[in-house]
Amino acid sequence: MPNLIPYTTADGSQSFRNTVFDEMYHTKSGAREEAFEKHARPLRVWEKENPIIYDVCFGLGYNAAAAIDLIRQNGNDSLITVYIFENDPEILDKILEINVAFDCFATIKDFIGKCIDAEQEFFEYFYAQENIKFIMFLGDARKTILNAKDLADFVFFDPFSPTHHPEMWELDFIKDIYSKMNVGGKLTTYSYARKVRETFAAAGFTVTAGPVIGRISPSTIALKEA
Ligand SMILES: C[S@@+](CC[C@H](N)C(=O)[O-])C[C@H]1O[C@@H](n2cnc3c(N)ncnc32)[C@H](O)[C@@H]1O
C-alpha cells in the first residue's frame, strides 16, 4: 500500500492521507482555505516589509503559498524569504504532480523540482523576478531549525497531531522555535489543545485563539512579545 493516499478536499484542493502516521495533511473542509484562513491571513503577513517565513512541516507547501499570495495581493513587493522545513522527500515529490489555485504555486513547484534535482539536504534559490528566496532544509526540523540564518517573523507550525506525533510538540522544540523568532514574531498552529497551549506558554509565547476553520475548536496564534 502506498504511504500517501490522495483525496480532494471540499474546496476542490488536493490533499493526501499519510498511512504511516494515519493522518490527513489538511482538514477535509478545504486544504487551500485552511492555509489562507487558519495560517496566513490571521498573521496579517502582508504588513511586514521583507518578511522571513518559516514553514515548519511544509508538506505540500500550502501555508507558504497562501502567505506569498496574500503578501503580493496586498501590494507588498518586498523580499520574501521562505525557510522550508520538511523531512519527507515523498510528499515533496507530490508537489510536482498537483496543481492548486495559488498564484505562486508554479514558483514553488519550480523550486521543489530544483531541490529534488540537487539531491542536497540544504538548498537555496533566489527568484529575482518574483523577489522570493526559498531555503530548503530537508531533514528533521527539530535539528535543522537551529541552522536557519535569519530569525522568523512568521512561523507556520504544522506537524502531524500531538496524539500521533508527540515528539514534534515537545517543549524543547517549541523553545528552539521561540529562540529563532524575532520579537513581534507570530506563529500559527491548528491545535488548540490545552497541553499545546501550555507548552507554547511555557516556551515564552503569549497564546491566543485563532479562527475556527474546519474543526470545532479554534486554532492557536502564539506571539513572541519580548
Ligand atoms: C500535517 S502535514 C503538513 C501539511 C503542510 N503544511 C501542507 O500544507 O501540506 C505534516 C508534515 O510534517 C512533516 N514532518 C514530520 N516529521 C517531521 C520532522 N521531524 N521534521 C520536518 N518535517 C516533518 C511530514 O512529512 C508532513 O509533510
PDBQT file of the ligand as one rigid body, heavy atoms in Angstrom, charges set to zero:
ROOT
HETATM    1  C1  LIG A 301       0.204  17.896   8.582  1.00  0.00    +0.000 C 
HETATM    2  S1  LIG A 301       1.484  17.676   7.431  1.00  0.00    +0.000 S 
HETATM    3  C2  LIG A 301       1.837  19.318   6.910  1.00  0.00    +0.000 C 
HETATM    4  C3  LIG A 301       0.918  19.858   5.873  1.00  0.00    +0.000 C 
HETATM    5  C4  LIG A 301       1.507  21.032   5.156  1.00  0.00    +0.000 C 
HETATM    6  N1  LIG A 301       1.661  22.205   5.958  1.00  0.00    +0.000 N 
HETATM    7  C5  LIG A 301       0.843  21.329   3.818  1.00  0.00    +0.000 C 
HETATM    8  O1  LIG A 301       0.435  22.458   3.567  1.00  0.00    +0.000 OA
HETATM    9  O2  LIG A 301       0.743  20.388   3.039  1.00  0.00    +0.000 OA
HETATM   10  C6  LIG A 301       2.896  17.369   8.460  1.00  0.00    +0.000 C 
HETATM   11  C7  LIG A 301       4.225  17.356   7.728  1.00  0.00    +0.000 C 
HETATM   12  O3  LIG A 301       5.278  17.230   8.687  1.00  0.00    +0.000 OA
HETATM   13  C8  LIG A 301       6.332  16.513   8.080  1.00  0.00    +0.000 C 
HETATM   14  N2  LIG A 301       7.235  16.054   9.152  1.00  0.00    +0.000 N 
HETATM   15  C9  LIG A 301       7.054  15.025  10.012  1.00  0.00    +0.000 A 
HETATM   16  N3  LIG A 301       8.081  14.936  10.858  1.00  0.00    +0.000 NA
HETATM   17  C10 LIG A 301       8.934  15.941  10.542  1.00  0.00    +0.000 A 
HETATM   18  C11 LIG A 301      10.192  16.353  11.070  1.00  0.00    +0.000 A 
HETATM   19  N4  LIG A 301      10.751  15.730  12.111  1.00  0.00    +0.000 N 
HETATM   20  N5  LIG A 301      10.797  17.411  10.501  1.00  0.00    +0.000 NA
HETATM   21  C12 LIG A 301      10.229  18.058   9.450  1.00  0.00    +0.000 A 
HETATM   22  N6  LIG A 301       9.036  17.713   8.910  1.00  0.00    +0.000 NA
HETATM   23  C13 LIG A 301       8.404  16.659   9.465  1.00  0.00    +0.000 A 
HETATM   24  C14 LIG A 301       5.601  15.419   7.355  1.00  0.00    +0.000 C 
HETATM   25  O4  LIG A 301       6.397  14.811   6.371  1.00  0.00    +0.000 OA
HETATM   26  C15 LIG A 301       4.421  16.193   6.771  1.00  0.00    +0.000 C 
HETATM   27  O5  LIG A 301       4.721  16.681   5.494  1.00  0.00    +0.000 OA
ENDROOT
TORSDOF 0
